[in-house]
Amino acid sequence: ILLQVAFKMYLGVTPSVSCNSATGNEFSLILDKNPLVDFVEELPVERASFCYCNLLCGVIRGALEMVHLAAEVSFFQDRLEGNAVTEIGVMFLLKLEDRKHRR
């Protein structure tokens, strides 16, 4: 729910969530419209492997680390590569320890 609210607030889109894992530690965010691709021109051939929207993965990973959740975030599908939707996969690795110092 946090990610859906944040996407709506900052990008103006609400992703749908798809949970494929039996353990419940993995899910996918599916964006029918990705506003970041509106500002990208076709990449040169030598830069074809560049993932422009990978910025979103870093933002999601950083936000989860701020609430002490380690996660691996990666793209499964990208509209810039010709896919119909943008799909971002999130897999929780472990809960980070709270490092508060006691007096």
C-alpha positions as CSV (number, residue, x, y, z in Angstrom):
1,I,0.0,0.0,0.0
2,L,2.9,2.3,0.8
3,L,4.3,1.9,-2.7
4,Q,0.9,2.5,-4.3
5,V,0.5,5.8,-2.4
6,A,4.0,6.9,-3.1
7,F,3.7,6.2,-6.9
8,K,0.4,8.1,-7.0
9,M,1.9,11.0,-5.1
10,Y,5.2,11.4,-6.9
11,L,4.5,10.0,-10.4
12,G,0.7,10.4,-10.7
13,V,0.1,6.7,-11.5
14,T,-1.1,3.9,-9.3
15,P,0.6,0.5,-10.0
16,S,-1.2,-2.8,-9.7
17,V,0.4,-5.3,-7.4
18,S,0.8,-9.0,-8.4
19,C,2.0,-11.5,-5.8
20,N,3.5,-14.6,-7.3
21,S,5.3,-16.1,-4.3
22,A,3.9,-18.8,-2.1
23,T,6.1,-17.5,0.8
24,G,4.8,-14.0,0.4
25,N,8.2,-12.3,0.2
26,E,8.0,-11.4,-3.5
27,F,5.6,-9.2,-5.5
28,S,5.6,-7.3,-8.7
29,L,4.5,-3.7,-9.4
30,I,2.9,-3.3,-12.8
31,L,2.7,0.1,-14.4
32,D,0.4,0.4,-17.4
33,K,1.7,3.9,-18.0
34,N,5.2,5.0,-16.9
35,P,5.5,8.8,-16.9
36,L,9.4,8.5,-17.0
37,V,9.4,7.1,-20.5
38,D,7.6,10.1,-21.9
39,F,10.8,12.1,-21.7
40,V,13.2,9.5,-23.2
41,E,14.3,9.5,-26.8
42,E,15.5,6.4,-28.6
43,L,18.9,5.4,-27.2
44,P,21.9,5.0,-29.5
45,V,22.8,1.4,-30.5
46,E,25.9,1.3,-28.3
47,R,23.8,2.3,-25.2
48,A,20.9,-0.1,-26.0
49,S,21.4,-2.0,-22.7
50,F,21.0,1.2,-20.6
51,C,18.0,0.9,-18.3
52,Y,16.8,4.5,-18.0
53,C,14.0,3.7,-15.5
54,N,16.3,1.8,-13.2
55,L,16.1,4.9,-11.0
56,L,12.8,3.6,-9.8
57,C,14.4,0.4,-8.5
58,G,16.9,2.4,-6.5
59,V,14.2,4.7,-5.0
60,I,12.1,1.7,-3.9
61,R,15.1,-0.2,-2.5
62,G,16.2,2.9,-0.6
63,A,12.7,3.6,0.8
64,L,12.5,0.0,2.0
65,E,15.9,0.3,3.7
66,M,14.7,3.4,5.5
67,V,12.0,1.2,7.2
68,H,14.6,-1.5,7.9
69,L,13.6,-3.9,5.1
70,A,16.3,-5.2,2.8
71,A,15.0,-6.0,-0.7
72,E,16.2,-6.8,-4.2
73,V,14.4,-4.7,-6.7
74,S,14.7,-5.3,-10.5
75,F,12.9,-4.8,-13.8
76,F,11.2,-7.7,-15.4
77,Q,9.6,-5.8,-18.2
78,D,10.1,-2.2,-19.5
79,R,8.1,-0.2,-22.0
80,L,11.3,1.3,-23.4
81,E,12.2,-2.2,-24.6
82,G,8.9,-2.7,-26.3
83,N,6.9,-4.5,-23.6
84,A,3.3,-3.6,-23.1
85,V,3.7,-2.7,-19.4
86,T,6.5,-1.8,-17.0
87,E,7.0,-4.5,-14.3
88,I,9.2,-4.0,-11.3
89,G,9.9,-7.1,-9.1
90,V,10.5,-6.7,-5.4
91,M,11.9,-9.6,-3.3
92,F,12.3,-9.1,0.5
93,L,15.6,-10.5,1.7
94,L,15.6,-9.9,5.4
95,K,14.6,-7.5,8.1
96,L,17.5,-5.3,9.1
97,E,18.3,-5.0,12.8
98,D,17.3,-1.8,14.5
99,R,20.5,-0.1,15.6
100,K,19.3,2.2,18.3
101,H,21.7,2.7,21.1
102,R,20.4,2.1,24.6
103,R,21.6,4.2,27.5
